[in-house]
Amino acid sequence: MTATSAKTHDHPGVIAPPPLVFAGSWAAGVLADSYASGWPLPSALPAKVLAVLLGGAGVVFLAGALGLFRKAGTRPEPWQPTTAIVTSGVYRVTRNPMYVGMALVYAALALALGSLIALTLLPAACPRDPSRRHSSGGAIPGAEVRQRVPRLQGSGAALALDREISLEPLAA
């Protein structure tokens, strides 16, 4: 974790809280499915088991990230100034574990309800790379974090790391 100076202000220009973006996209998909879709997902046991596993993984990512933010003394809201960069715990796997967690919970809920349209809207709810919104000026090593911490990238339901994980600590 790297502390920033009091003069450093890092505002990513978020126009809506990310949980509301995910919830709005999910709700639109579920409502569209209830009115228009003739292609509901199968409600078989494997789909329900997958939904539970995805939801559990999402909660782990979210809880781990929020706990680390609390420990670092920084706010999780992306519209608040960044006061510390967290690079341990789930941040060693992806630089955006809160977004990964929200996407996993979203997918789990869409699967549980059998909403194909909600699943197809998931990529629209995911920002391209939220870590690129933060400035790299001042004491915040934005570019270094992007180089050293992998991001999970996906196509549809498949997620993959964009490079190998480096377990070496970031330079202060």
NUDREN-690703 format. One record per atom (N, C-alpha, C, CB): x, y, z; residue number from 1; residue in three letters. Coordinates in steps of 0.05 Angstrom, whole numbers. Each point is the difference from the previous one (the first is absolute). Glycine has a CB too. Example, Ala and Ser with C-alpha at 12.3 -4.5 7.8 and 13.67 -1.06 7.14 Angstrom:
SITE;X;Y;Z;seq;type
SITE;264;-114;156;1;ALA
SITE;-18;24;0;1;ALA
SITE;18;24;0;1;ALA
SITE;-38;-23;25;1;ALA
SITE;31;44;-39;2;SER
SITE;16;24;1;2;SER
SITE;-15;22;14;2;SER
SITE;24;-13;-43;2;SER
***
This chain:
SITE;X;Y;Z;seq;type
SITE;17;-23;0;1;MET
SITE;-17;23;0;1;MET
SITE;18;25;0;1;MET
SITE;-37;-25;24;1;MET
SITE;31;43;-41;2;THR
SITE;15;24;-2;2;THR
SITE;-17;24;7;2;THR
SITE;29;-21;-36;2;THR
SITE;-21;37;55;3;ALA
SITE;-15;23;8;3;ALA
SITE;5;23;-20;3;ALA
SITE;2;-14;49;3;ALA
SITE;-21;32;-51;4;THR
SITE;3;23;-17;4;THR
SITE;2;25;17;4;THR
SITE;-25;-23;-38;4;THR
SITE;34;44;26;5;SER
SITE;2;25;15;5;SER
SITE;-28;13;1;5;SER
SITE;48;7;-15;5;SER
SITE;-51;11;34;6;ALA
SITE;-26;13;4;6;ALA
SITE;-7;17;-24;6;ALA
SITE;7;0;49;6;ALA
SITE;13;10;-64;7;LYS
SITE;-5;17;-23;7;LYS
SITE;-9;-16;-25;7;LYS
SITE;34;31;18;7;LYS
SITE;-29;-57;-19;8;THR
SITE;-7;-15;-23;8;THR
SITE;-30;-6;0;8;THR
SITE;46;-21;-1;8;THR
SITE;-59;30;-21;9;HIS
SITE;-28;-6;-3;9;HIS
SITE;-4;-17;-25;9;HIS
SITE;-13;44;23;9;HIS
SITE;0;-66;-19;10;ASP
SITE;-4;-19;-22;10;ASP
SITE;-29;-5;-4;10;ASP
SITE;44;-21;10;10;ASP
SITE;-56;34;-29;11;HIS
SITE;-28;-3;-6;11;HIS
SITE;-3;-13;-28;11;HIS
SITE;-12;41;29;11;HIS
SITE;1;-65;-30;12;PRO
SITE;-2;-14;-25;12;PRO
SITE;-23;9;-18;12;PRO
SITE;21;-38;23;12;PRO
SITE;-38;56;-14;13;GLY
SITE;-21;9;-17;13;GLY
SITE;-23;-20;-4;13;GLY
SITE;33;28;-23;13;GLY
SITE;-39;-43;44;14;VAL
SITE;-22;-20;-1;14;VAL
SITE;-26;15;0;14;VAL
SITE;28;-34;24;14;VAL
SITE;-46;27;-44;15;ILE
SITE;-25;14;-2;15;ILE
SITE;-23;-14;16;15;ILE
SITE;15;15;-45;15;ILE
SITE;-11;-40;52;16;ALA
SITE;-21;-15;15;16;ALA
SITE;15;-21;17;16;ALA
SITE;-36;8;-35;16;ALA
SITE;26;-13;59;17;PRO
SITE;12;-20;17;17;PRO
SITE;0;-27;-14;17;PRO
SITE;-14;25;41;17;PRO
SITE;37;-39;-43;18;PRO
SITE;2;-26;-14;18;PRO
SITE;-22;-20;9;18;PRO
SITE;49;9;-5;18;PRO
SITE;-55;-12;31;19;PRO
SITE;-21;-19;7;19;PRO
SITE;-27;7;-13;19;PRO
SITE;23;-8;43;19;PRO
SITE;-29;33;-47;20;LEU
SITE;-25;8;-13;20;LEU
SITE;1;-6;-30;20;LEU
SITE;-7;36;34;20;LEU
SITE;31;-33;-46;21;VAL
SITE;2;-7;-29;21;VAL
SITE;-5;-30;-4;21;VAL
SITE;34;38;-6;21;VAL
SITE;-21;-54;24;22;PHE
SITE;-5;-29;-2;22;PHE
SITE;-29;-7;5;22;PHE
SITE;48;-8;15;22;PHE
SITE;-59;19;6;23;ALA
SITE;-28;-6;8;23;ALA
SITE;-19;10;-22;23;ALA
SITE;11;4;48;23;ALA
SITE;-7;19;-60;24;GLY
SITE;-17;10;-21;24;GLY
SITE;1;-17;-25;24;GLY
SITE;7;45;18;24;GLY
SITE;17;-54;-25;25;SER
SITE;3;-17;-24;25;SER
SITE;-14;-27;5;25;SER
SITE;44;23;-11;25;SER
SITE;-39;-34;35;26;TRP
SITE;-13;-26;7;26;TRP
SITE;-30;2;0;26;TRP
SITE;40;-11;28;26;TRP
SITE;-51;33;-15;27;ALA
SITE;-29;3;1;27;ALA
SITE;-11;4;-28;27;ALA
SITE;4;21;46;27;ALA
SITE;9;-6;-63;28;ALA
SITE;-10;3;-28;28;ALA
SITE;-1;-26;-14;28;ALA
SITE;19;46;-1;28;ALA
SITE;2;-63;5;29;GLY
SITE;1;-26;-13;29;GLY
SITE;-22;-18;10;29;GLY
SITE;48;5;-6;29;GLY
SITE;-52;-6;32;30;VAL
SITE;-21;-17;12;30;VAL
SITE;-28;9;-9;30;VAL
SITE;30;-9;40;30;VAL
SITE;-34;35;-40;31;LEU
SITE;-26;11;-9;31;LEU
SITE;-5;-6;-30;31;LEU
SITE;3;36;35;31;LEU
SITE;18;-32;-51;32;ALA
SITE;-3;-6;-28;32;ALA
SITE;-6;-30;-5;32;ALA
SITE;32;38;-11;32;ALA
SITE;-18;-55;27;33;ASP
SITE;-6;-29;-2;33;ASP
SITE;-28;-6;8;33;ASP
SITE;47;-9;10;33;ASP
SITE;-58;22;10;34;SER
SITE;-27;-6;9;34;SER
SITE;-21;8;-21;34;SER
SITE;15;5;48;34;SER
SITE;-9;15;-65;35;TYR
SITE;-19;9;-20;35;TYR
SITE;5;-11;-28;35;TYR
SITE;-4;41;27;35;TYR
SITE;29;-45;-34;36;ALA
SITE;5;-5;-29;36;ALA
SITE;14;-26;-6;36;ALA
SITE;2;48;-4;36;ALA
SITE;12;-59;22;37;SER
SITE;18;-23;-7;37;SER
SITE;-16;-26;-3;37;SER
SITE;38;23;23;37;SER
SITE;-31;-38;-43;38;GLY
SITE;-10;-27;-3;38;GLY
SITE;22;-20;5;38;GLY
SITE;-35;16;-33;38;GLY
SITE;58;-6;42;39;TRP
SITE;24;-17;4;39;TRP
SITE;9;0;29;39;TRP
SITE;13;9;-47;39;TRP
SITE;-29;-18;66;40;PRO
SITE;10;-1;27;40;PRO
SITE;23;-20;3;40;PRO
SITE;-46;13;17;40;PRO
SITE;64;-8;1;41;LEU
SITE;21;-19;6;41;LEU
SITE;-11;-24;14;41;LEU
SITE;34;37;3;41;LEU
SITE;-21;-60;-6;42;PRO
SITE;-10;-24;15;42;PRO
SITE;1;4;30;42;PRO
SITE;15;-28;-38;42;PRO
SITE;-36;19;51;43;SER
SITE;0;3;29;43;SER
SITE;8;-26;14;43;SER
SITE;-36;34;-4;43;SER
SITE;52;-49;-10;44;ALA
SITE;9;-26;11;44;ALA
SITE;20;4;23;44;ALA
SITE;-6;-21;-45;44;ALA
SITE;10;0;60;45;LEU
SITE;18;1;23;45;LEU
SITE;28;10;-6;45;LEU
SITE;-27;-37;19;45;LEU
SITE;39;29;-42;46;PRO
SITE;27;11;-5;46;PRO
SITE;1;30;-2;46;PRO
SITE;10;-42;-24;46;PRO
SITE;-31;54;12;47;ALA
SITE;-1;29;-2;47;ALA
SITE;-2;13;28;47;ALA
SITE;-21;-4;-45;47;ALA
SITE;5;-8;62;48;LYS
SITE;-3;10;28;48;LYS
SITE;26;-3;15;48;LYS
SITE;-49;-11;-1;48;LYS
SITE;63;-12;-2;49;VAL
SITE;26;-4;13;49;VAL
SITE;20;20;-9;49;VAL
SITE;-10;-49;5;49;VAL
SITE;11;54;-32;50;LEU
SITE;18;20;-11;50;LEU
SITE;-6;27;11;50;LEU
SITE;5;-27;-41;50;LEU
SITE;-31;34;44;51;ALA
SITE;-8;26;11;51;ALA
SITE;10;3;28;51;ALA
SITE;-41;0;-29;51;ALA
SITE;39;-21;46;52;VAL
SITE;9;1;27;52;VAL
SITE;30;4;1;52;VAL
SITE;-38;-29;15;52;VAL
SITE;53;14;-32;53;LEU
SITE;29;2;0;53;LEU
SITE;9;28;-9;53;LEU
SITE;3;-49;-10;53;LEU
SITE;-15;59;-12;54;LEU
SITE;7;27;-9;54;LEU
SITE;-7;21;21;54;LEU
SITE;-8;-15;-47;54;LEU
SITE;-15;13;59;55;GLY
SITE;-8;19;21;55;GLY
SITE;19;-1;24;55;GLY
SITE;-47;-4;-15;55;GLY
SITE;55;-20;23;56;GLY
SITE;19;-2;22;56;GLY
SITE;27;12;-6;56;GLY
SITE;-24;-42;14;56;GLY
SITE;33;37;-39;57;ALA
SITE;26;11;-8;57;ALA
SITE;-2;31;-1;57;ALA
SITE;10;-42;-27;57;ALA
SITE;-33;52;17;58;GLY
SITE;-3;29;0;58;GLY
SITE;0;13;27;58;GLY
SITE;-26;-7;-41;58;GLY
SITE;13;-6;60;59;VAL
SITE;0;10;28;59;VAL
SITE;29;-1;11;59;VAL
SITE;-48;-16;6;59;VAL
SITE;63;-4;-12;60;VAL
SITE;28;-2;10;60;VAL
SITE;16;23;-12;60;VAL
SITE;-3;-50;3;60;VAL
SITE;0;56;-29;61;PHE
SITE;15;22;-12;61;PHE
SITE;-9;27;13;61;PHE
SITE;4;-26;-43;61;PHE
SITE;-30;30;46;62;LEU
SITE;-10;25;11;62;LEU
SITE;9;4;29;62;LEU
SITE;-39;-3;-31;62;LEU
SITE;35;-18;47;63;ALA
SITE;7;2;29;63;ALA
SITE;30;4;4;63;ALA
SITE;-40;-29;11;63;ALA
SITE;56;14;-27;64;GLY
SITE;29;3;2;64;GLY
SITE;9;28;-7;64;GLY
SITE;4;-49;-11;64;GLY
SITE;-15;59;-11;65;ALA
SITE;8;27;-9;65;ALA
SITE;-9;22;20;65;ALA
SITE;-2;-16;-47;65;ALA
SITE;-22;14;56;66;LEU
SITE;-11;20;19;66;LEU
SITE;16;-1;26;66;LEU
SITE;-46;-3;-21;66;LEU
SITE;52;-21;31;67;GLY
SITE;16;-3;24;67;GLY
SITE;27;12;-2;67;GLY
SITE;-25;-41;10;67;GLY
SITE;38;37;-33;68;LEU
SITE;27;12;-4;68;LEU
SITE;-2;30;-2;68;LEU
SITE;14;-42;-24;68;LEU
SITE;-35;53;11;69;PHE
SITE;-3;29;-1;69;PHE
SITE;-4;11;28;69;PHE
SITE;-20;-4;-46;69;PHE
SITE;4;-9;62;70;ARG
SITE;-4;9;28;70;ARG
SITE;26;0;15;70;ARG
SITE;-47;-18;-1;70;ARG
SITE;63;-4;-2;71;LYS
SITE;25;-2;14;71;LYS
SITE;20;21;-9;71;LYS
SITE;-8;-49;4;71;LYS
SITE;7;57;-30;72;ALA
SITE;18;20;-10;72;ALA
SITE;-9;28;6;72;ALA
SITE;12;-31;-36;72;ALA
SITE;-37;34;46;73;GLY
SITE;-10;26;7;73;GLY
SITE;-8;17;-24;73;GLY
SITE;28;-2;40;73;GLY
SITE;-36;-11;-62;74;THR
SITE;-9;14;-24;74;THR
SITE;-29;-7;-6;74;THR
SITE;47;0;-18;74;THR
SITE;-60;16;3;75;ARG
SITE;-28;-4;-6;75;ARG
SITE;-4;-17;-25;75;ARG
SITE;-10;44;21;75;ARG
SITE;-10;-62;-21;76;PRO
SITE;-4;-16;-24;76;PRO
SITE;-16;14;-23;76;PRO
SITE;1;-39;30;76;PRO
SITE;-14;61;-23;77;GLU
SITE;-15;14;-20;77;GLU
SITE;18;13;-20;77;GLU
SITE;-36;9;33;77;GLU
SITE;33;-16;-59;78;PRO
SITE;19;10;-20;78;PRO
SITE;-1;31;-5;78;PRO
SITE;-3;-44;-21;78;PRO
SITE;-18;57;31;79;TRP
SITE;-2;29;-3;79;TRP
SITE;14;15;23;79;TRP
SITE;-43;-7;-26;79;TRP
SITE;52;-8;46;80;GLN
SITE;15;12;22;80;GLN
SITE;30;0;-7;80;GLN
SITE;-36;-16;33;80;GLN
SITE;51;35;-22;81;PRO
SITE;29;0;-5;81;PRO
SITE;13;-25;10;81;PRO
SITE;-1;50;3;81;PRO
SITE;21;-59;-18;82;THR
SITE;16;-23;8;82;THR
SITE;20;8;21;82;THR
SITE;-6;-21;-46;82;THR
SITE;7;8;68;83;THR
SITE;20;6;21;83;THR
SITE;21;-22;4;83;THR
SITE;-35;27;23;83;THR
SITE;30;-50;-36;84;ALA
SITE;20;-22;2;84;ALA
SITE;-5;-18;-24;84;ALA
SITE;2;3;51;84;ALA
SITE;19;-16;-60;85;ILE
SITE;-2;-20;-20;85;ILE
SITE;4;-27;13;85;ILE
SITE;18;31;-36;85;ILE
SITE;-37;-49;33;86;VAL
SITE;1;-27;12;86;VAL
SITE;9;-19;-21;86;VAL
SITE;-37;11;32;86;VAL
SITE;58;-27;-26;87;THR
SITE;11;-19;-19;87;THR
SITE;3;-28;12;87;THR
SITE;24;37;-22;87;THR
SITE;-36;-42;45;88;SER
SITE;2;-26;13;88;SER
SITE;-27;-14;-2;88;SER
SITE;36;17;31;88;SER
SITE;-37;-42;-21;89;GLY
SITE;-25;-15;1;89;GLY
SITE;-11;-5;-28;89;GLY
SITE;-10;19;45;89;GLY
SITE;-16;-14;-49;90;VAL
SITE;-12;-5;-26;90;VAL
SITE;11;19;-21;90;VAL
SITE;-41;-15;23;90;VAL
SITE;54;37;-15;91;TYR
SITE;12;18;-19;91;TYR
SITE;25;-11;-13;91;TYR
SITE;-19;38;26;91;TYR
SITE;29;-61;-16;92;ARG
SITE;22;-14;-14;92;ARG
SITE;-10;-16;-24;92;ARG
SITE;25;-2;44;92;ARG
SITE;-51;-3;-44;93;VAL
SITE;-12;-16;-22;93;VAL
SITE;-11;19;-22;93;VAL
SITE;-12;-37;33;93;VAL
SITE;-1;58;-25;94;THR
SITE;-11;19;-19;94;THR
SITE;1;28;12;94;THR
SITE;-30;-35;-19;94;THR
SITE;33;55;2;95;ARG
SITE;0;27;11;95;ARG
SITE;-27;12;5;95;ARG
SITE;42;6;-24;95;ARG
SITE;-63;-21;17;96;ASN
SITE;-28;9;3;96;ASN
SITE;-18;-21;13;96;ASN
SITE;7;29;-40;96;ASN
SITE;0;-39;64;97;PRO
SITE;-16;-22;11;97;PRO
SITE;-28;8;7;97;PRO
SITE;42;-18;18;97;PRO
SITE;-47;43;-13;98;MET
SITE;-28;8;6;98;MET
SITE;-17;-3;-25;98;MET
SITE;16;32;36;98;MET
SITE;-6;-24;-59;99;TYR
SITE;-15;-3;-25;99;TYR
SITE;-2;-30;-7;99;TYR
SITE;17;45;-16;99;TYR
SITE;4;-60;20;100;VAL
SITE;-2;-29;-5;100;VAL
SITE;-21;-13;18;100;VAL
SITE;49;-1;-13;100;VAL
SITE;-49;9;39;101;GLY
SITE;-20;-10;19;101;GLY
SITE;-28;7;-8;101;GLY
SITE;34;3;35;101;GLY
SITE;-38;22;-43;102;MET
SITE;-27;9;-9;102;MET
SITE;-9;-15;-25;102;MET
SITE;8;45;20;102;MET
SITE;11;-50;-38;103;ALA
SITE;-7;-14;-25;103;ALA
SITE;-7;-29;6;103;ALA
SITE;31;30;-26;103;ALA
SITE;-16;-43;45;104;LEU
SITE;-6;-27;7;104;LEU
SITE;-28;-3;14;104;LEU
SITE;50;-9;5;104;LEU
SITE;-56;28;13;105;VAL
SITE;-26;-1;13;105;VAL
SITE;-22;5;-20;105;VAL
SITE;21;17;43;105;VAL
SITE;-17;2;-61;106;TYR
SITE;-19;6;-22;106;TYR
SITE;-5;-25;-16;106;TYR
SITE;16;48;-3;106;TYR
SITE;5;-62;-6;107;ALA
SITE;-3;-24;-16;107;ALA
SITE;-15;-22;16;107;ALA
SITE;42;11;-25;107;ALA
SITE;-35;-13;51;108;ALA
SITE;-14;-20;16;108;ALA
SITE;-30;5;2;108;ALA
SITE;42;-5;27;108;ALA
SITE;-49;31;-23;109;LEU
SITE;-29;6;2;109;LEU
SITE;-14;-4;-26;109;LEU
SITE;11;33;36;109;LEU
SITE;2;-26;-58;110;ALA
SITE;-12;-4;-27;110;ALA
SITE;-4;-30;-5;110;ALA
SITE;22;43;-17;110;ALA
SITE;-1;-59;24;111;LEU
SITE;-3;-29;-4;111;LEU
SITE;-22;-11;18;111;LEU
SITE;49;-3;-11;111;LEU
SITE;-50;11;36;112;ALA
SITE;-20;-10;18;112;ALA
SITE;-28;6;-10;112;ALA
SITE;32;6;38;112;ALA
SITE;-36;17;-51;113;LEU
SITE;-27;6;-10;113;LEU
SITE;-4;-9;-29;113;LEU
SITE;0;39;30;113;LEU
SITE;21;-50;-42;114;GLY
SITE;-2;-9;-28;114;GLY
SITE;-3;23;-20;114;GLY
SITE;-20;-41;18;114;GLY
SITE;33;63;-12;115;SER
SITE;-3;24;-17;115;SER
SITE;23;2;-20;115;SER
SITE;-25;23;36;115;SER
SITE;19;-32;-61;116;LEU
SITE;20;2;-21;116;LEU
SITE;6;29;-8;116;LEU
SITE;-16;-45;-17;116;LEU
SITE;-4;61;16;117;ILE
SITE;4;28;-7;117;ILE
SITE;18;14;21;117;ILE
SITE;-45;1;-24;117;ILE
SITE;40;-6;49;118;ALA
SITE;17;12;21;118;ALA
SITE;29;-9;-3;118;ALA
SITE;-40;1;32;118;ALA
SITE;44;-26;-39;119;LEU
SITE;28;-10;-4;119;LEU
SITE;13;14;-24;119;LEU
SITE;-13;-44;19;119;LEU
SITE;-3;49;-40;120;THR
SITE;12;13;-23;120;THR
SITE;5;30;5;120;THR
SITE;-24;-33;-29;120;THR
SITE;11;44;48;121;LEU
SITE;5;28;7;121;LEU
SITE;23;4;20;121;LEU
SITE;-48;8;-8;121;LEU
SITE;58;-30;19;122;LEU
SITE;22;2;19;122;LEU
SITE;24;16;-10;122;LEU
SITE;-15;-43;19;122;LEU
SITE;25;38;-43;123;PRO
SITE;23;16;-10;123;PRO
SITE;-5;30;-1;123;PRO
SITE;13;-39;-26;123;PRO
SITE;-38;47;22;124;ALA
SITE;-7;29;0;124;ALA
SITE;3;12;27;124;ALA
SITE;-31;-8;-38;124;ALA
SITE;27;-8;59;125;ALA
SITE;2;10;28;125;ALA
SITE;29;2;9;125;ALA
SITE;-45;-19;9;125;ALA
SITE;63;4;-22;126;CYS
SITE;28;-1;8;126;CYS
SITE;16;23;-13;126;CYS
SITE;-3;-50;6;126;CYS
SITE;16;66;10;127;PRO
SITE;17;21;-12;127;PRO
SITE;24;-13;-14;127;PRO
SITE;-14;33;36;127;PRO
SITE;24;-20;-56;128;ARG
SITE;22;-11;-16;128;ARG
SITE;24;-6;18;128;ARG
SITE;-16;25;-40;128;ARG
SITE;26;-6;54;129;ASP
SITE;22;-4;20;129;ASP
SITE;-1;23;19;129;ASP
SITE;29;-25;-34;129;ASP
SITE;-44;22;57;130;PRO
SITE;-3;22;19;130;PRO
SITE;26;11;11;130;PRO
SITE;-44;-20;11;130;PRO
SITE;65;3;-10;131;SER
SITE;25;10;12;131;SER
SITE;13;21;-18;131;SER
SITE;6;-44;22;131;SER
SITE;-13;45;-48;132;ARG
SITE;11;20;-18;132;ARG
SITE;-12;28;5;132;ARG
SITE;8;-36;-34;132;ARG
SITE;-30;37;49;133;ARG
SITE;-12;26;5;133;ARG
SITE;16;16;21;133;ARG
SITE;-45;-20;-11;133;ARG
SITE;60;7;27;134;HIS
SITE;15;13;21;134;HIS
SITE;25;14;-11;134;HIS
SITE;-17;-33;33;134;HIS
SITE;23;56;-23;135;SER
SITE;24;14;-9;135;SER
SITE;24;-15;10;135;SER
SITE;-24;44;0;135;SER
SITE;47;-40;-14;136;SER
SITE;25;-12;9;136;SER
SITE;18;22;11;136;SER
SITE;-5;-37;-34;136;SER
SITE;-6;61;38;137;GLY
SITE;16;21;11;137;GLY
SITE;4;-2;30;137;GLY
SITE;-16;29;-37;137;GLY
SITE;32;-12;49;138;GLY
SITE;4;0;29;138;GLY
SITE;12;-26;9;138;GLY
SITE;-38;31;5;138;GLY
SITE;29;-40;18;139;ALA
SITE;12;-24;13;139;ALA
SITE;-15;-26;-9;139;ALA
SITE;14;29;39;139;ALA
SITE;-34;-26;-56;140;ILE
SITE;-15;-24;-8;140;ILE
SITE;13;-13;-24;140;ILE
SITE;-43;21;18;140;ILE
SITE;54;-45;-15;141;PRO
SITE;14;-13;-22;141;PRO
SITE;-19;-14;-19;141;PRO
SITE;40;-5;30;141;PRO
SITE;-58;20;-42;142;GLY
SITE;-20;-13;-17;142;GLY
SITE;11;-17;-23;142;GLY
SITE;-29;38;11;142;GLY
SITE;48;-27;-26;143;ALA
SITE;12;-15;-22;143;ALA
SITE;15;-24;10;143;ALA
SITE;4;42;-26;143;ALA
SITE;10;-39;48;144;GLU
SITE;15;-23;11;144;GLU
SITE;-19;-22;9;144;GLU
SITE;37;30;15;144;GLU
SITE;-59;-23;-2;145;VAL
SITE;-20;-19;9;145;VAL
SITE;-11;-15;-25;145;VAL
SITE;-12;28;41;145;VAL
SITE;5;-13;-62;146;ARG
SITE;-11;-13;-24;146;ARG
SITE;20;-19;-12;146;ARG
SITE;-28;40;-8;146;ARG
SITE;54;-34;9;147;GLN
SITE;20;-18;-11;147;GLN
SITE;4;-25;17;147;GLN
SITE;22;40;-20;147;GLN
SITE;-23;-37;46;148;ARG
SITE;7;-22;18;148;ARG
SITE;-23;-17;9;148;ARG
SITE;36;28;15;148;ARG
SITE;-60;-18;-14;149;VAL
SITE;-23;-15;9;149;VAL
SITE;-17;-8;-24;149;VAL
SITE;0;24;45;149;VAL
SITE;-5;-49;-49;150;PRO
SITE;-16;-8;-23;150;PRO
SITE;-29;8;3;150;PRO
SITE;31;-39;-8;150;PRO
SITE;-45;40;-15;151;ARG
SITE;-28;4;2;151;ARG
SITE;-13;-24;-12;151;ARG
SITE;4;50;-3;151;ARG
SITE;-28;-56;13;152;LEU
SITE;-15;-22;-12;152;LEU
SITE;-15;11;-24;152;LEU
SITE;-5;-24;45;152;LEU
SITE;8;11;-67;153;GLN
SITE;-15;9;-24;153;GLN
SITE;-16;-23;-10;153;GLN
SITE;36;34;-11;153;GLN
SITE;-58;-28;-1;154;GLY
SITE;-17;-22;-8;154;GLY
SITE;-15;5;-26;154;GLY
SITE;-4;-10;47;154;GLY
SITE;-5;-12;-57;155;SER
SITE;-17;1;-23;155;SER
SITE;-23;-19;7;155;SER
SITE;38;10;-34;155;SER
SITE;-62;2;37;156;GLY
SITE;-22;-17;9;156;GLY
SITE;4;-8;29;156;GLY
SITE;-8;-16;-47;156;GLY
SITE;5;-9;53;157;ALA
SITE;4;-10;28;157;ALA
SITE;28;-8;6;157;ALA
SITE;-47;-15;-1;157;ALA
SITE;65;14;-19;158;ALA
SITE;27;-9;5;158;ALA
SITE;18;23;8;158;ALA
SITE;-6;-36;-34;158;ALA
SITE;20;33;57;159;LEU
SITE;18;20;9;159;LEU
SITE;28;-11;-1;159;LEU
SITE;-35;20;30;159;LEU
SITE;55;-3;-36;160;ALA
SITE;27;-8;-2;160;ALA
SITE;18;22;10;160;ALA
SITE;-10;-32;-38;160;ALA
SITE;33;25;49;161;LEU
SITE;19;21;8;161;LEU
SITE;14;10;-25;161;LEU
SITE;7;-22;45;161;LEU
SITE;-1;48;-46;162;ASP
SITE;13;11;-23;162;ASP
SITE;30;-4;0;162;ASP
SITE;-36;34;-2;162;ASP
SITE;48;-44;24;163;ARG
SITE;28;-8;1;163;ARG
SITE;4;-15;26;163;ARG
SITE;15;40;-27;163;ARG
SITE;9;-50;31;164;GLU
SITE;7;-15;24;164;GLU
SITE;-1;19;24;164;GLU
SITE;28;-33;-26;164;GLU
SITE;-34;22;49;165;ILE
SITE;-1;15;25;165;ILE
SITE;28;3;11;165;ILE
SITE;-47;-16;9;165;ILE
SITE;55;41;-3;166;SER
SITE;25;5;14;166;SER
SITE;-6;3;30;166;SER
SITE;20;22;-41;166;SER
SITE;-6;-38;57;167;LEU
SITE;-5;1;29;167;LEU
SITE;20;18;14;167;LEU
SITE;-19;-46;-3;167;LEU
SITE;36;60;-12;168;GLU
SITE;19;18;12;168;GLU
SITE;-14;26;9;168;GLU
SITE;37;-19;-29;168;GLU
SITE;-29;30;51;169;PRO
SITE;-13;25;10;169;PRO
SITE;6;23;-19;169;PRO
SITE;3;-16;47;169;PRO
SITE;-22;35;-48;170;LEU
SITE;4;25;-16;170;LEU
SITE;20;17;14;170;LEU
SITE;-47;-2;-18;170;LEU
SITE;62;18;2;171;ALA
SITE;19;19;12;171;ALA
SITE;-16;22;13;171;ALA
SITE;35;-11;-35;171;ALA
SITE;-26;21;57;172;ALA
SITE;-14;21;15;172;ALA
SITE;4;27;-13;172;ALA
SITE;4;-26;41;172;ALA
***
